[in-house]
Amino acid sequence: MPAAFCLEYSAFRDLHLDWYLRYAYVRTGEWTRAAHCVEAALDDLSAGWATALRSACPAARAWQMLRDQAGEQTTCAEGHSWSIHCLLHDAQADTVLLHHRLGLSIKQTAGLMGVDEHAVRALLRSAERALDALPLCVAARLHAPRSTAAHDASPCAPGSTPYGSKSLTWPR
């Protein structure tokens, strides 16, 4: 990789690493597996950095790599701490996780995923409709009322529940 690319890649990595780790932790439930997912995704991105830079959106390419890695490390088994990815399409689940669980703004969520803000809003609305359409037998087990209080100071801390929806209920 040319030296200029190394600098650009390092800046990209530094900018996204913390949120990538938090996302992967929520998806996998373990810091070790989360770190493995992020490391593997960033290694793949580094190996193809020149191609990523020529793509329409390097952030979207990187996000897809991270999503794929996290998906390989996650199962939709009963009792999983965050089963939203078992209920929704990946992009919908990711926007719910980033915006409601990790407390990112619409703009931050869009930037991290490499999509525009309108897409994030649309994904959140479609996720809400999909969750509202769940059969009662599923919804009763997967939904719990959440307060409208602000997000925790430490989003994604083990045991925390930093949901920020208005009147919505979100999966555990």
OpenMM code with the backbone's topology and positions (N, CA, C; nanometers):
from openmm import Vec3, app, unit

residues = "MET PRO ALA ALA PHE CYS LEU GLU TYR SER ALA PHE ARG ASP LEU HIS LEU ASP TRP TYR LEU ARG TYR ALA TYR VAL ARG THR GLY GLU TRP THR ARG ALA ALA HIS CYS VAL GLU ALA ALA LEU ASP ASP LEU SER ALA GLY TRP ALA THR ALA LEU ARG SER ALA CYS PRO ALA ALA ARG ALA TRP GLN MET LEU ARG ASP GLN ALA GLY GLU GLN THR THR CYS ALA GLU GLY HIS SER TRP SER ILE HIS CYS LEU LEU HIS ASP ALA GLN ALA ASP THR VAL LEU LEU HIS HIS ARG LEU GLY LEU SER ILE LYS GLN THR ALA GLY LEU MET GLY VAL ASP GLU HIS ALA VAL ARG ALA LEU LEU ARG SER ALA GLU ARG ALA LEU ASP ALA LEU PRO LEU CYS VAL ALA ALA ARG LEU HIS ALA PRO ARG SER THR ALA ALA HIS ASP ALA SER PRO CYS ALA PRO GLY SER THR PRO TYR GLY SER LYS SER LEU THR TRP PRO ARG".split()
positions = [
    Vec3(0.0850, -0.1173, 0.0000),
    Vec3(0.0000, 0.0000, 0.0000),
    Vec3(0.0897, 0.1238, 0.0000),
    Vec3(0.0647, 0.2191, -0.0901),
    Vec3(0.1437, 0.3429, -0.0917),
    Vec3(0.1308, 0.4187, 0.0403),
    Vec3(0.2336, 0.4965, 0.0720),
    Vec3(0.2378, 0.5680, 0.1996),
    Vec3(0.1153, 0.6575, 0.2198),
    Vec3(0.0710, 0.7257, 0.1147),
    Vec3(-0.0463, 0.8134, 0.1268),
    Vec3(-0.1699, 0.7325, 0.1638),
    Vec3(-0.1807, 0.6145, 0.1060),
    Vec3(-0.2950, 0.5288, 0.1377),
    Vec3(-0.2893, 0.4831, 0.2834),
    Vec3(-0.1681, 0.4578, 0.3341),
    Vec3(-0.1530, 0.4155, 0.4736),
    Vec3(-0.2050, 0.5238, 0.5680),
    Vec3(-0.1735, 0.6478, 0.5374),
    Vec3(-0.2193, 0.7584, 0.6202),
    Vec3(-0.3718, 0.7701, 0.6158),
    Vec3(-0.4287, 0.7603, 0.4965),
    Vec3(-0.5745, 0.7689, 0.4820),
    Vec3(-0.6433, 0.6520, 0.5527),
    Vec3(-0.5877, 0.5330, 0.5355),
    Vec3(-0.6459, 0.4157, 0.6005),
    Vec3(-0.6382, 0.4305, 0.7526),
    Vec3(-0.5240, 0.4741, 0.8032),
    Vec3(-0.5079, 0.4914, 0.9483),
    Vec3(-0.6086, 0.5917, 1.0036),
    Vec3(-0.6307, 0.6995, 0.9304),
    Vec3(-0.7288, 0.7992, 0.9742),
    Vec3(-0.8694, 0.7389, 0.9755),
    Vec3(-0.9034, 0.6644, 0.8713),
    Vec3(-1.0344, 0.5993, 0.8642),
    Vec3(-1.0513, 0.5026, 0.9812),
    Vec3(-0.9500, 0.4225, 1.0046),
    Vec3(-0.9540, 0.3239, 1.1133),
    Vec3(-0.9720, 0.3928, 1.2487),
    Vec3(-0.8928, 0.4960, 1.2732),
    Vec3(-0.9014, 0.5674, 1.4006),
    Vec3(-1.0390, 0.6308, 1.4209),
    Vec3(-1.0966, 0.6817, 1.3130),
    Vec3(-1.2270, 0.7470, 1.3201),
    Vec3(-1.3392, 0.6493, 1.3549),
    Vec3(-1.3306, 0.5272, 1.3041),
    Vec3(-1.4408, 0.4318, 1.3169),
    Vec3(-1.4204, 0.3202, 1.4195),
    Vec3(-1.3004, 0.2986, 1.4659),
    Vec3(-1.2682, 0.1813, 1.5483),
    Vec3(-1.3574, 0.1668, 1.6717),
    Vec3(-1.3748, 0.2724, 1.7481),
    Vec3(-1.4517, 0.2622, 1.8719),
    Vec3(-1.5959, 0.2195, 1.8456),
    Vec3(-1.6617, 0.2818, 1.7483),
    Vec3(-1.8010, 0.2460, 1.7190),
    Vec3(-1.8112, 0.1081, 1.6562),
    Vec3(-1.7124, 0.0705, 1.5764),
    Vec3(-1.7111, -0.0649, 1.5204),
    Vec3(-1.7058, -0.1678, 1.6330),
    Vec3(-1.6202, -0.1426, 1.7327),
    Vec3(-1.6091, -0.2354, 1.8456),
    Vec3(-1.7391, -0.2430, 1.9255),
    Vec3(-1.8009, -0.1290, 1.9484),
    Vec3(-1.9271, -0.1277, 2.0228),
    Vec3(-2.0356, -0.2037, 1.9471),
    Vec3(-2.0448, -0.1786, 1.8168),
    Vec3(-2.1427, -0.2493, 1.7331),
    Vec3(-2.1177, -0.4003, 1.7390),
    Vec3(-1.9934, -0.4401, 1.7185),
    Vec3(-1.9598, -0.5825, 1.7168),
    Vec3(-1.9848, -0.6462, 1.8534),
    Vec3(-1.9609, -0.5710, 1.9598),
    Vec3(-1.9884, -0.6253, 2.0929),
    Vec3(-2.1378, -0.6529, 2.1111),
    Vec3(-2.2209, -0.5590, 2.0694),
    Vec3(-2.3652, -0.5800, 2.0831),
    Vec3(-2.4091, -0.6979, 1.9974),
    Vec3(-2.3522, -0.7112, 1.8796),
    Vec3(-2.3892, -0.8226, 1.7910),
    Vec3(-2.3443, -0.9568, 1.8464),
    Vec3(-2.2231, -0.9639, 1.9009),
    Vec3(-2.1668, -1.0927, 1.9421),
    Vec3(-2.1854, -1.1233, 2.0902),
    Vec3(-2.1965, -1.0212, 2.1726),
    Vec3(-2.2124, -1.0417, 2.3162),
    Vec3(-2.0834, -1.0670, 2.3911),
    Vec3(-1.9709, -1.0630, 2.3229),
    Vec3(-1.8411, -1.0870, 2.3875),
    Vec3(-1.7377, -0.9917, 2.3290),
    Vec3(-1.6571, -0.9317, 2.4164),
    Vec3(-1.5553, -0.8382, 2.3685),
    Vec3(-1.4496, -0.9085, 2.2838),
    Vec3(-1.4138, -1.0308, 2.3186),
    Vec3(-1.3123, -1.1029, 2.2415),
    Vec3(-1.3604, -1.1285, 2.0993),
    Vec3(-1.4816, -1.1781, 2.0863),
    Vec3(-1.5359, -1.2022, 1.9515),
    Vec3(-1.5566, -1.0711, 1.8771),
    Vec3(-1.5968, -0.9672, 1.9489),
    Vec3(-1.6151, -0.8365, 1.8857),
    Vec3(-1.4830, -0.7859, 1.8290),
    Vec3(-1.3777, -0.7958, 1.9084),
    Vec3(-1.2465, -0.7507, 1.8619),
    Vec3(-1.2006, -0.8321, 1.7415),
    Vec3(-1.2282, -0.9620, 1.7436),
    Vec3(-1.1928, -1.0479, 1.6299),
    Vec3(-1.2669, -1.0036, 1.5037),
    Vec3(-1.3956, -0.9756, 1.5160),
    Vec3(-1.4758, -0.9300, 1.4011),
    Vec3(-1.4198, -0.8015, 1.3426),
    Vec3(-1.3937, -0.7063, 1.4296),
    Vec3(-1.3450, -0.5759, 1.3838),
    Vec3(-1.2075, -0.5898, 1.3210),
    Vec3(-1.1204, -0.6668, 1.3848),
    Vec3(-0.9863, -0.6880, 1.3306),
    Vec3(-0.9927, -0.7528, 1.1924),
    Vec3(-1.0748, -0.8540, 1.1775),
    Vec3(-1.0874, -0.9223, 1.0481),
    Vec3(-1.1428, -0.8286, 0.9414),
    Vec3(-1.2448, -0.7510, 0.9766),
    Vec3(-1.3033, -0.6573, 0.8795),
    Vec3(-1.2023, -0.5508, 0.8388),
    Vec3(-1.1299, -0.4975, 0.9356),
    Vec3(-1.0319, -0.3934, 0.9037),
    Vec3(-0.9114, -0.4498, 0.8286),
    Vec3(-0.8745, -0.5739, 0.8562),
    Vec3(-0.7679, -0.6382, 0.7780),
    Vec3(-0.8108, -0.6531, 0.6323),
    Vec3(-0.9353, -0.6965, 0.6106),
    Vec3(-0.9874, -0.7082, 0.4739),
    Vec3(-0.9919, -0.5721, 0.4060),
    Vec3(-1.0351, -0.4720, 0.4802),
    Vec3(-1.0416, -0.3369, 0.4242),
    Vec3(-0.9026, -0.2863, 0.3886),
    Vec3(-0.8063, -0.3086, 0.4763),
    Vec3(-0.6689, -0.2655, 0.4510),
    Vec3(-0.6126, -0.3308, 0.3257),
    Vec3(-0.6386, -0.4600, 0.3105),
    Vec3(-0.5884, -0.5328, 0.1935),
    Vec3(-0.6479, -0.4791, 0.0639),
    Vec3(-0.7687, -0.4275, 0.0698),
    Vec3(-0.8340, -0.3747, -0.0495),
    Vec3(-0.8593, -0.2255, -0.0414),
    Vec3(-0.7741, -0.1535, 0.0312),
    Vec3(-0.7967, -0.0115, 0.0542),
    Vec3(-0.8007, 0.0695, -0.0756),
    Vec3(-0.7127, 0.0402, -0.1681),
    Vec3(-0.7123, 0.1142, -0.2954),
    Vec3(-0.8457, 0.0959, -0.3678),
    Vec3(-0.8980, -0.0243, -0.3654),
    Vec3(-1.0281, -0.0513, -0.4277),
    Vec3(-1.1390, 0.0206, -0.3517),
    Vec3(-1.1311, 0.0200, -0.2196),
    Vec3(-1.2319, 0.0887, -0.1385),
    Vec3(-1.2350, 0.2377, -0.1702),
    Vec3(-1.1175, 0.2963, -0.1884),
    Vec3(-1.1113, 0.4389, -0.2201),
    Vec3(-1.1724, 0.4702, -0.3564),
    Vec3(-1.1691, 0.3757, -0.4471),
    Vec3(-1.2289, 0.3963, -0.5794),
    Vec3(-1.3788, 0.3673, -0.5800),
    Vec3(-1.4291, 0.3106, -0.4725),
    Vec3(-1.5717, 0.2776, -0.4659),
    Vec3(-1.6535, 0.4047, -0.4419),
    Vec3(-1.7838, 0.3927, -0.4583),
    Vec3(-1.8728, 0.5073, -0.4380),
    Vec3(-1.8653, 0.5591, -0.2944),
    Vec3(-1.8453, 0.4683, -0.1983),
    Vec3(-1.8413, 0.5092, -0.0577),
    Vec3(-1.7586, 0.4088, 0.0236),
    Vec3(-1.6351, 0.4444, 0.0576),
    Vec3(-1.5522, 0.3531, 0.1369),
    Vec3(-1.6162, 0.3136, 0.2704),
    Vec3(-1.6892, 0.4056, 0.3322),
    Vec3(-1.7538, 0.3732, 0.4605),
    Vec3(-1.8578, 0.2631, 0.4430),
    Vec3(-1.9319, 0.2663, 0.3335),
    Vec3(-2.0323, 0.1621, 0.3078),
    Vec3(-1.9653, 0.0278, 0.2845),
    Vec3(-1.8553, 0.0298, 0.2133),
    Vec3(-1.7810, -0.0943, 0.1876),
    Vec3(-1.7290, -0.1529, 0.3192),
    Vec3(-1.6716, -0.0668, 0.4029),
    Vec3(-1.6191, -0.1116, 0.5321),
    Vec3(-1.7316, -0.1637, 0.6213),
    Vec3(-1.8452, -0.0943, 0.6194),
    Vec3(-1.9579, -0.1372, 0.7021),
    Vec3(-2.0067, -0.2755, 0.6615),
    Vec3(-2.0141, -0.3001, 0.5325),
    Vec3(-2.0586, -0.4316, 0.4856),
    Vec3(-1.9619, -0.5408, 0.5320),
    Vec3(-1.8330, -0.5113, 0.5291),
    Vec3(-1.7335, -0.6082, 0.5767),
    Vec3(-1.7531, -0.6371, 0.7256),
    Vec3(-1.7759, -0.5311, 0.8036),
    Vec3(-1.7969, -0.5488, 0.9472),
    Vec3(-1.9260, -0.6257, 0.9740),
    Vec3(-2.0330, -0.5893, 0.9048),
    Vec3(-2.1615, -0.6580, 0.9212),
    Vec3(-2.1459, -0.8070, 0.8906),
    Vec3(-2.0748, -0.8389, 0.7827),
    Vec3(-2.0542, -0.9790, 0.7458),
    Vec3(-1.9761, -1.0540, 0.8534),
    Vec3(-1.8706, -0.9924, 0.9039),
    Vec3(-1.7902, -1.0561, 1.0090),
    Vec3(-1.8731, -1.0780, 1.1353),
    Vec3(-1.9488, -0.9772, 1.1753),
    Vec3(-2.0315, -0.9898, 1.2960),
    Vec3(-2.1392, -1.0960, 1.2765),
    Vec3(-2.1957, -1.1020, 1.1578),
    Vec3(-2.2978, -1.2021, 1.1287),
    Vec3(-2.2446, -1.3436, 1.1384),
    Vec3(-2.1191, -1.3630, 1.0996),
    Vec3(-2.0575, -1.4957, 1.1087),
    Vec3(-2.0349, -1.5378, 1.2535),
    Vec3(-2.0204, -1.4403, 1.3428),
    Vec3(-1.9926, -1.4686, 1.4838),
    Vec3(-2.1184, -1.4704, 1.5698),
    Vec3(-2.2336, -1.4474, 1.5092),
    Vec3(-2.3582, -1.4331, 1.5834),
    Vec3(-2.4562, -1.5415, 1.5427),
    Vec3(-2.5290, -1.5915, 1.6396),
    Vec3(-2.6354, -1.6866, 1.6091),
    Vec3(-2.7680, -1.6278, 1.6549),
    Vec3(-2.8731, -1.6748, 1.5969),
    Vec3(-3.0071, -1.6306, 1.6358),
    Vec3(-3.0689, -1.7315, 1.7307),
    Vec3(-2.9928, -1.7683, 1.8309),
    Vec3(-3.0416, -1.8650, 1.9294),
    Vec3(-3.1296, -1.7956, 2.0320),
    Vec3(-3.2213, -1.8704, 2.0886),
    Vec3(-3.3091, -1.8162, 2.1917),
    Vec3(-3.2249, -1.7663, 2.3081),
    Vec3(-3.2622, -1.6523, 2.3606),
    Vec3(-3.1917, -1.5962, 2.4745),
    Vec3(-3.0758, -1.5066, 2.4373),
    Vec3(-3.0484, -1.4873, 2.3089),
    Vec3(-2.9416, -1.3973, 2.2680),
    Vec3(-2.9752, -1.2575, 2.3171),
    Vec3(-2.8749, -1.1844, 2.3620),
    Vec3(-2.9006, -1.0562, 2.4262),
    Vec3(-2.9547, -0.9489, 2.3323),
    Vec3(-2.9319, -0.9583, 2.2039),
    Vec3(-2.9816, -0.8572, 2.1105),
    Vec3(-3.0235, -0.9281, 1.9836),
    Vec3(-3.1472, -0.9703, 1.9769),
    Vec3(-3.1935, -1.0532, 1.8667),
    Vec3(-3.2540, -0.9753, 1.7510),
    Vec3(-3.2340, -0.8465, 1.7453),
    Vec3(-3.2938, -0.7640, 1.6402),
    Vec3(-3.2510, -0.8104, 1.5011),
    Vec3(-3.1297, -0.8617, 1.4873),
    Vec3(-3.0827, -0.9093, 1.3571),
    Vec3(-3.1507, -1.0395, 1.3150),
    Vec3(-3.2146, -1.1060, 1.4088),
    Vec3(-3.2907, -1.2261, 1.3757),
    Vec3(-3.4312, -1.1912, 1.3277),
    Vec3(-3.4738, -1.0682, 1.3506),
    Vec3(-3.6103, -1.0265, 1.3199),
    Vec3(-3.6215, -0.9342, 1.1992),
    Vec3(-3.5153, -0.8615, 1.1696),
    Vec3(-3.5188, -0.7600, 1.0647),
    Vec3(-3.4110, -0.7857, 0.9606),
    Vec3(-3.4246, -0.7191, 0.8471),
    Vec3(-3.3173, -0.7209, 0.7478),
    Vec3(-3.1951, -0.6537, 0.8093),
    Vec3(-3.0767, -0.6907, 0.7627),
    Vec3(-2.9529, -0.6407, 0.8226),
    Vec3(-2.9472, -0.4886, 0.8335),
    Vec3(-2.9780, -0.4178, 0.7261),
    Vec3(-2.9677, -0.2716, 0.7283),
    Vec3(-3.0657, -0.2107, 0.8285),
    Vec3(-3.1862, -0.2652, 0.8364),
    Vec3(-3.2836, -0.2170, 0.9347),
    Vec3(-3.2312, -0.2407, 1.0762),
    Vec3(-3.1862, -0.3618, 1.1004),
    Vec3(-3.1373, -0.3976, 1.2334),
    Vec3(-3.0177, -0.3121, 1.2728),
    Vec3(-2.9280, -0.2881, 1.1781),
    Vec3(-2.8110, -0.2054, 1.2077),
    Vec3(-2.8504, -0.0634, 1.2461),
    Vec3(-2.9459, -0.0047, 1.1741),
    Vec3(-2.9861, 0.1321, 1.2072),
    Vec3(-3.0512, 0.1380, 1.3451),
    Vec3(-3.1330, 0.0389, 1.3777),
    Vec3(-3.1951, 0.0348, 1.5105),
    Vec3(-3.0870, 0.0196, 1.6169),
    Vec3(-2.9948, -0.0708, 1.5952),
    Vec3(-2.8880, -0.0945, 1.6919),
    Vec3(-2.8047, 0.0322, 1.7130),
    Vec3(-2.7600, 0.0937, 1.6037),
    Vec3(-2.6743, 0.2117, 1.6151),
    Vec3(-2.7478, 0.3317, 1.6743),
    Vec3(-2.8682, 0.3561, 1.6266),
    Vec3(-2.9407, 0.4758, 1.6691),
    Vec3(-3.0043, 0.4593, 1.8071),
    Vec3(-3.0728, 0.3496, 1.8297),
    Vec3(-3.1454, 0.3335, 1.9556),
    Vec3(-3.0638, 0.2660, 2.0651),
    Vec3(-2.9838, 0.1694, 2.0305),
    Vec3(-2.9078, 0.0975, 2.1332),
    Vec3(-2.7786, 0.1700, 2.1688),
    Vec3(-2.7041, 0.2162, 2.0681),
    Vec3(-2.5768, 0.2825, 2.0950),
    Vec3(-2.5899, 0.4339, 2.1053),
    Vec3(-2.7061, 0.4868, 2.0702),
    Vec3(-2.7309, 0.6289, 2.0910),
    Vec3(-2.6720, 0.7230, 1.9878),
    Vec3(-2.6370, 0.6719, 1.8714),
    Vec3(-2.5845, 0.7595, 1.7671),
    Vec3(-2.6975, 0.8417, 1.7061),
    Vec3(-2.6647, 0.9619, 1.6633),
    Vec3(-2.7625, 1.0447, 1.5936),
    Vec3(-2.7881, 0.9855, 1.4551),
    Vec3(-2.8899, 1.0368, 1.3886),
    Vec3(-2.9180, 0.9941, 1.2510),
    Vec3(-2.7953, 1.0214, 1.1638),
    Vec3(-2.7375, 1.1393, 1.1794),
    Vec3(-2.6205, 1.1775, 1.0991),
    Vec3(-2.5022, 1.0848, 1.1270),
    Vec3(-2.4762, 1.0547, 1.2532),
    Vec3(-2.3659, 0.9650, 1.2882),
    Vec3(-2.3908, 0.8242, 1.2353),
    Vec3(-2.5134, 0.7767, 1.2479),
    Vec3(-2.5488, 0.6438, 1.1980),
    Vec3(-2.5257, 0.6368, 1.0482),
    Vec3(-2.5713, 0.7387, 0.9770),
    Vec3(-2.5538, 0.7430, 0.8315),
    Vec3(-2.4061, 0.7425, 0.7944),
    Vec3(-2.3271, 0.8223, 0.8630),
    Vec3(-2.1842, 0.8289, 0.8340),
    Vec3(-2.1131, 0.6975, 0.8595),
    Vec3(-2.1465, 0.6329, 0.9680),
    Vec3(-2.0824, 0.5061, 1.0019),
    Vec3(-2.1179, 0.3968, 0.9022),
    Vec3(-2.2441, 0.3939, 0.8596),
    Vec3(-2.2897, 0.2908, 0.7659),
    Vec3(-2.2606, 0.3263, 0.6199),
    Vec3(-2.2247, 0.4509, 0.5941),
    Vec3(-2.1956, 0.4917, 0.4571),
    Vec3(-2.3199, 0.5095, 0.3723),
    Vec3(-2.4282, 0.5548, 0.4338),
    Vec3(-2.5529, 0.5819, 0.3618),
    Vec3(-2.5960, 0.7247, 0.3947),
    Vec3(-2.6950, 0.7764, 0.3215),
    Vec3(-2.7395, 0.9121, 0.3534),
    Vec3(-2.8421, 0.9101, 0.4669),
    Vec3(-2.8653, 1.0278, 0.5236),
    Vec3(-2.9546, 1.0392, 0.6387),
    Vec3(-3.0976, 0.9980, 0.6058),
    Vec3(-3.1410, 1.0260, 0.4830),
    Vec3(-3.2763, 0.9866, 0.4430),
    Vec3(-3.2911, 0.8346, 0.4461),
    Vec3(-3.1868, 0.7648, 0.4069),
    Vec3(-3.1911, 0.6181, 0.4092),
    Vec3(-3.2028, 0.5670, 0.5523),
    Vec3(-3.1312, 0.6298, 0.6443),
    Vec3(-3.1390, 0.5884, 0.7850),
    Vec3(-3.2803, 0.6097, 0.8384),
    Vec3(-3.3380, 0.7248, 0.8098),
    Vec3(-3.4753, 0.7508, 0.8557),
    Vec3(-3.5729, 0.6485, 0.7979),
    Vec3(-3.5576, 0.6193, 0.6699),
    Vec3(-3.6464, 0.5212, 0.6054),
    Vec3(-3.6278, 0.3825, 0.6663),
    Vec3(-3.5036, 0.3445, 0.6930),
    Vec3(-3.4774, 0.2140, 0.7539),
    Vec3(-3.5358, 0.2052, 0.8947),
    Vec3(-3.5256, 0.3132, 0.9705),
    Vec3(-3.5836, 0.3139, 1.1047),
    Vec3(-3.7360, 0.3025, 1.0995),
    Vec3(-3.7988, 0.3728, 1.0067),
    Vec3(-3.9446, 0.3638, 0.9932),
    Vec3(-3.9872, 0.2243, 0.9499),
    Vec3(-3.9147, 0.1672, 0.8549),
    Vec3(-3.9523, 0.0325, 0.8097),
    Vec3(-3.9269, -0.0711, 0.9193),
    Vec3(-3.8243, -0.0504, 0.9994),
    Vec3(-3.7986, -0.1407, 1.1125),
    Vec3(-3.9116, -0.1309, 1.2146),
    Vec3(-3.9572, -0.0099, 1.2410),
    Vec3(-4.0682, 0.0090, 1.3347),
    Vec3(-4.1930, -0.0641, 1.2856),
    Vec3(-4.2240, -0.0506, 1.1577),
    Vec3(-4.3407, -0.1196, 1.1021),
    Vec3(-4.3242, -0.2712, 1.1116),
    Vec3(-4.2052, -0.3200, 1.0821),
    Vec3(-4.1809, -0.4646, 1.0880),
    Vec3(-4.1949, -0.5168, 1.2308),
    Vec3(-4.1430, -0.4428, 1.3266),
    Vec3(-4.1533, -0.4859, 1.4661),
    Vec3(-4.2971, -0.4788, 1.5161),
    Vec3(-4.3699, -0.3764, 1.4712),
    Vec3(-4.5110, -0.3657, 1.5099),
    Vec3(-4.5941, -0.4791, 1.4517),
    Vec3(-4.5494, -0.5372, 1.3419),
    Vec3(-4.6247, -0.6440, 1.2749),
    Vec3(-4.5945, -0.7829, 1.3302),
    Vec3(-4.5056, -0.7927, 1.4276),
    Vec3(-4.4733, -0.9236, 1.4847),
    Vec3(-4.5962, -0.9847, 1.5503),
    Vec3(-4.6117, -1.1155, 1.5415),
    Vec3(-4.7224, -1.1819, 1.6116),
    Vec3(-4.7100, -1.1585, 1.7618),
    Vec3(-4.8217, -1.1517, 1.8291),
    Vec3(-4.8208, -1.1244, 1.9728),
    Vec3(-4.7381, -1.2246, 2.0515),
    Vec3(-4.7392, -1.3508, 2.0099),
    Vec3(-4.6623, -1.4516, 2.0836),
    Vec3(-4.5124, -1.4234, 2.0762),
    Vec3(-4.4668, -1.3622, 1.9682),
    Vec3(-4.3257, -1.3254, 1.9546),
    Vec3(-4.3014, -1.1926, 2.0242),
    Vec3(-4.3878, -1.0964, 1.9985),
    Vec3(-4.3712, -0.9630, 2.0549),
    Vec3(-4.3690, -0.9656, 2.2071),
    Vec3(-4.4511, -1.0488, 2.2673),
    Vec3(-4.4569, -1.0562, 2.4132),
    Vec3(-4.3239, -1.1002, 2.4723),
    Vec3(-4.2523, -1.1832, 2.4007),
    Vec3(-4.1232, -1.2327, 2.4507),
    Vec3(-4.0080, -1.1410, 2.4154),
    Vec3(-4.0230, -1.0612, 2.3106),
    Vec3(-3.9099, -0.9835, 2.2615),
    Vec3(-3.9182, -0.8349, 2.2908),
    Vec3(-4.0328, -0.7834, 2.3274),
    Vec3(-4.0474, -0.6408, 2.3529),
    Vec3(-4.0623, -0.6148, 2.5017),
    Vec3(-4.0042, -0.5076, 2.5433),
    Vec3(-4.0208, -0.4625, 2.6807),
    Vec3(-4.0266, -0.3108, 2.6770),
    Vec3(-4.1124, -0.2482, 2.7568),
    Vec3(-4.1197, -0.1021, 2.7558),
    Vec3(-3.9863, -0.0417, 2.7959),
    Vec3(-3.9503, 0.0633, 2.7294),
    Vec3(-3.8262, 0.1344, 2.7588),
    Vec3(-3.8610, 0.2765, 2.8005),
    Vec3(-3.7818, 0.3326, 2.8901),
    Vec3(-3.8068, 0.4697, 2.9323),
    Vec3(-3.7640, 0.5652, 2.8219),
    Vec3(-3.8117, 0.6875, 2.8314),
    Vec3(-3.7737, 0.7883, 2.7333),
    Vec3(-3.6559, 0.8699, 2.7835),
    Vec3(-3.5916, 0.8249, 2.8892),
    Vec3(-3.4764, 0.8969, 2.9428),
    Vec3(-3.3614, 0.8963, 2.8438),
    Vec3(-3.2702, 0.9894, 2.8644),
    Vec3(-3.1540, 0.9991, 2.7756),
    Vec3(-3.0712, 0.8720, 2.7844),
    Vec3(-2.9864, 0.8553, 2.6862),
    Vec3(-2.9010, 0.7369, 2.6812),
    Vec3(-2.8021, 0.7377, 2.7965),
    Vec3(-2.7559, 0.6193, 2.8339),
    Vec3(-2.6527, 0.6074, 2.9365),
    Vec3(-2.5295, 0.6855, 2.8958),
    Vec3(-2.4535, 0.7251, 2.9946),
    Vec3(-2.3264, 0.7901, 2.9653),
    Vec3(-2.2300, 0.6898, 2.9039),
    Vec3(-2.2498, 0.5638, 2.9326),
    Vec3(-2.1634, 0.4585, 2.8806),
    Vec3(-2.2447, 0.3636, 2.7940),
    Vec3(-2.2718, 0.4041, 2.6678),
    Vec3(-2.3519, 0.3153, 2.5840),
    Vec3(-2.2818, 0.1825, 2.5623),
    Vec3(-2.3593, 0.0787, 2.5612),
    Vec3(-2.3096, -0.0544, 2.5318),
    Vec3(-2.2302, -0.1153, 2.6458),
    Vec3(-2.2405, -0.0607, 2.7643),
    Vec3(-2.1764, -0.1255, 2.8773),
    Vec3(-2.2556, -0.2513, 2.9085),
    Vec3(-2.1878, -0.3582, 2.9458),
    Vec3(-2.2615, -0.4810, 2.9756),
    Vec3(-2.3724, -0.4548, 3.0768),
    Vec3(-2.4908, -0.5008, 3.0433),
    Vec3(-2.6049, -0.4836, 3.1309),
    Vec3(-2.6811, -0.3539, 3.1120),
    Vec3(-2.6276, -0.2607, 3.0326),
    Vec3(-2.6973, -0.1340, 3.0129),
    Vec3(-2.8062, -0.1493, 2.9084),
    Vec3(-2.9040, -0.0594, 2.9135),
    Vec3(-3.0117, -0.0598, 2.8146),
    Vec3(-3.0356, 0.0821, 2.7651),
    Vec3(-2.9428, 0.1377, 2.6873),
    Vec3(-2.9564, 0.2757, 2.6427),
    Vec3(-3.0463, 0.2913, 2.5211),
    Vec3(-3.1755, 0.2698, 2.5386),
    Vec3(-3.2703, 0.2884, 2.4297),
    Vec3(-3.3211, 0.4308, 2.4379),
    Vec3(-3.3494, 0.4900, 2.3259),
    Vec3(-3.3936, 0.6277, 2.3287),
    Vec3(-3.5182, 0.6524, 2.2481),
    Vec3(-3.6024, 0.5556, 2.2309),
    Vec3(-3.7218, 0.5764, 2.1503),
    Vec3(-3.8260, 0.6538, 2.2294),
    Vec3(-3.9187, 0.7139, 2.1565),
    Vec3(-4.0240, 0.7914, 2.2212),
    Vec3(-4.1232, 0.6962, 2.2856),
    Vec3(-4.2180, 0.6482, 2.2096),
    Vec3(-4.3172, 0.5574, 2.2662),
    Vec3(-4.2989, 0.4159, 2.2147),
    Vec3(-4.1945, 0.3953, 2.1373),
    Vec3(-4.1709, 0.2639, 2.0786),
    Vec3(-4.1179, 0.1669, 2.1827),
    Vec3(-4.1363, 0.0408, 2.1547),
    Vec3(-4.0702, -0.0618, 2.2341),
    Vec3(-3.9755, -0.1340, 2.1413),
    Vec3(-3.8591, -0.1643, 2.1899),
    Vec3(-3.7561, -0.2255, 2.1067),
    Vec3(-3.7141, -0.3579, 2.1649),
    Vec3(-3.6728, -0.4489, 2.0800),
    Vec3(-3.6288, -0.5802, 2.1279),
    Vec3(-3.5123, -0.5693, 2.2239),
    Vec3(-3.5068, -0.6649, 2.3127),
    Vec3(-3.3942, -0.6698, 2.4066),
    Vec3(-3.2706, -0.7137, 2.3363),
] * unit.nanometer
topology = app.Topology()
chain = topology.addChain("A")
for resn in residues:
    res = topology.addResidue(resn, chain)
    for name in ("N", "CA", "C"):
        topology.addAtom(name, app.Element.getBySymbol(name[0]), res)
